Amino acid sequence: MHNEILGRAKNMAKMIKLSKQRISQLLESKLQEAVRNDGVDVGDTQLSKALSQTMKDNMPEVNNKFALGSFGRPFWDEQTQAMNTRRLKKGIRWHLMKIKWYINHRM
């Protein structure tokens, strides 16, 4: 009986972990779609560089605030990935919330 309960608990833990991973993947997918559809190309490489530098400067603080698995983390990670993989000359599509964060952070 004890082994049966232990087995059920392990299975439930696995199911919860898989569910969290699926939710995270779904959120990432939706976020990428939102940035692709609603993102803004600021059209100014200097502003894009300033946004990128502000993100880099605040990375430790944001990573502490939004731990892995938190709701805000996929948003931050997606923009960070875009910043790191795209050339600033080409431009990055910035989500409006990231631009608002930048403006509030700089004021």
N, C-alpha and C positions, 0 to 999 in steps of 0.2 A: 504494500500500500504506500509506503514511504517513497519507494522508487517510482511508483506511478505518479505521485504528486510532483516529485522532482522532475520527472520527464515532461509532464504537462507545463510546469513552470518554465523549463528550458525552451519548449516549443513556443510558448507565449512570448518569451523574451525575443526569440528569433523573429517571430511574426511582427512584433512591435518595431524591431530594428529595421526590418524590410519595409514596413509601412512608412517609417520616418524617411528612409532613403527614397522611396517612391514620391513622397510628398516633396522632398527637397528637389528632386529631379523635375517634378512638375512645376514647382515655383521657379526654378532656374529657366526652364523652357518658356514659361509665360513671361518672365522678366526679359529674356532675350528678345522675344517677340515684341514686347512693349517698347523696348529701346529701338528696335529696328523700325517699328511703325510710328512711334511717337517721339523718338529721339530728335534732338535738334543739332544740326551742324552749325556751330557758332560762326563759321565762315572766317574766323580770325585765328591764325596760327598762334599769335601771341596770347590770346585769351585761352586757347586750348592748352598751351604750354603752362599758363598760370593755373588753370584748373588741375592739370596733371601734377604740377609741383605741390599744390596745396594738398592733394590727395596723398602724395608721397610723404609730405611733412607730418601728416596726421594719421598715418597708417597705424602706428602702435596704439594710439588712443582709441581709434575706431575698432581695431581688433579686440581690444579689451572690453569695449562697450558692447560689441556685437560678437559674442562667442560663436564658434562653429555650431550650427544647428539653430541659431536664433533667427527670427523673422527678417531682420534687417541685413543679415550677413550675405545672402545671395545677391541682393541689390548692390552692395559694396563690391563684392567679388566680381560680378559681371562687368562693372565699370572699370575695375582695376585690370581685369583681363583685357578688356578692349583697349585700355590705355597702354598696356604693355605689348600688345600684339600688332597694333596699327601704328603706322608712322604718323607723327604729328603733322608732317607736310601734307599728308593725304587728308587728315582731319578725322575726328572721332565724333560719332553721334552721341551726344550727351543727353541723358534723361533729364527732364525738367526739374525733377527733385534734386538731382546732383547740382544743377546750376543754382537752384535756390539755396542749397546747403553752402555752396561756395560763396554766394553773396552774403549770406548771414554770417558766415565764418570770417569774412574779410571786413565786415562793418563793425 
